[in-house]
Amino acid sequence: MNFQPRASHFIDGEYVEDANGAALEVIYPATGEVIARLHSATPAIIDKALNSAKNAQAAWAALSGTERGRILRRASDIMRERNYDLSVLETHDTGKPIQETTVADATSGADALEYFGGLAASLTGEHIPLGGGDFVYTIREALGVCVGIGAWNYPTQIACWKGAPALACGNTMVFKPSETTPLSALKVAEILVEAGAPKGVYNVIQGYGDVGASLVTDPRVAKVSLTGSVPTGRKVYAAAADGMKHVTMELGGKSPMIVFEDADIENAVSGAILGNFYSSGQVCSNGTRVFVQKGIKEAFLKRLSERLVNAKIGDPMDEDVSFGPMVSKNQMNIALSYIEKGKAEGARLIIGGERIDRDGYYLQPTVFADVTDNMTIAREEIFGPVMSVLDFETEEEVMTRANDTEFGLAAGVFTNDLTRAHRIVAGFEAGTCYINTYNLAPVEAPFGGSKMSGVGRENSKLAINHFSEMKTVYVSMNDVEAPY
Ligand code: NAD
């Protein structure tokens, strides 16, 4: 299969190339082969994309919500029809098993296009009656040109989670995918045009961090939505603040998952497996600090080890494979360096811990037990298949320890005690919490972080507030009284 796109960028409804941009190679993580060669955006490309988005915005916002929504829903249908081909592309872009990409990537992108397409017609302001017949009405307005900047773990999903609500509200978008996984967003742009989106409504340009930085500071841009790490989020948020731009920051995490003695152990082990090893551990909301109550610790570790040997590691295009490579050599080396730190700081390696001897960037699913709160592997985001299991005795103790982190993306609890479950989630300092499950992110539910994990929410009706603003109109039905 040929993964080379017609050109690097998609601007004003068509593919565009500028070979003066820095080389950008796309590597298939399962083999290390180069599968496409692109170019990072030059200043001329950045300018062209922003102008295109700026020029298209007023006419797009002037359509009725019903018309905009119809286009988004048509794009959703096309994505579902092409799910298999898009999943093959996503697997080559990211290395994630086809078993995952066929159910979690284009499908979740399609969900977002469908959901926000459905909402578009009902985005309104309100009428506020005042005394004496006066009243206020509010008009929900688009922000203008929005910039989306993506991480590499869910490229199609991120392109749609940002694009769909932005477009539903009447904004236009310039989206910059991660330089590691640049291919799928181009397909999203193509599909939107095919579905009837006017030229310039959704543009994609490639590039490294410097291209993202140029977009964030450009005066034509009204809003920036970033999915990435906390260090990048700090820089982007600060740069956006200088221009008083709206932001959504979807950043990293080191989320706790608490397993009480009364929990269903099989479910808790399943949650820990999904919350640490799905997508080879490259999921922002992963529950990488698994706190297990002392009485069930050995039983939990035993079942975890027994089940992990059933992970089918191999060619991600094989439909039976459930665990693929990491996205890049660099990311694999980062995870390996954390494994070394875990060993050096005295954590007990239960399973895994090694690179797998085959082409590509494969790392074994790895579990450390006897991890303590101050170990590096318990404090820093690894973004790889490395689980830390920590012991605890009481609810009070584990609550304090679970929240003792700068991050606040997600948190989960496994228990059969109903009141305790709700007490625990009430105490969690995290944006997205789970009771007796982990890592689900349906488009109907708000998703996002607190503390250093981010600002704003994606998905759900709340995302609309992050892609629109209210104009207040005061209407007087009375004479104007002036003191002189
Ligand atoms: P990253 O921060 O290195 O890069 C993210 C994006 O920002 C890339 O497109 C990159 O080119 C761009 N970028 C880098 N420097 C920039 C700058 N100065 N200005 C503007 N753009 C810049 O992150 P990554 O390694 O691609 O992704 C992994 C991180 O993303 C992890 O921390 C993970 O937790 C996080 N993540 C968060 C969510 C979420 O929804 N909260 C989802 C997925 C990933």
Residues whose N, C-alpha, C, O or C-beta is under 5 A from the ligand:
A	BS01	NAD	I149 G150 A151 W152 K176 P177 S178 E179 G207 Y208 G209 G212 A213 T227 G228 S229 V230 T232 K235 V236 E250 L251 G252 G253 C284 S453
